[in-house]
Amino acid sequence: MSTFAPSISSNLTGAICASSHYTERRRGLAKLVHKPRAGLLLDAQFEDDGALVFQHACLLGCERIVSKRKHSRYRSGRSRDWVKMKNR
């Protein structure tokens, strides 16, 4: 099974860093959002088996999880690198 990390981030000018890997984009976003603010929060990130994370998310009543391949680059539209799993 592939490793997924549960978002798109931007650089300091607000431009999308589409050519950067997810881990690089997330690191940049974490620098911008280092403290939670009203309406702005960096989601928790888990690097575990997706099925296990989804099972726990369902038990906690979460609506869904979004998983992203760590070394994927940003692209608009649907992609096999970005998977949304909804809690039924």
Secondary structure as UniProt FT lines:
FT   STRAND          4..5
FT   TURN            12..13
FT   TURN            18..19
FT   HELIX           22..32
FT   TURN            38..39
FT   HELIX           50..59
FT   TURN            60..61
FT   STRAND          64..69
FT   TURN            70..71
FT   TURN            80..81
FT   STRAND          82..86
//
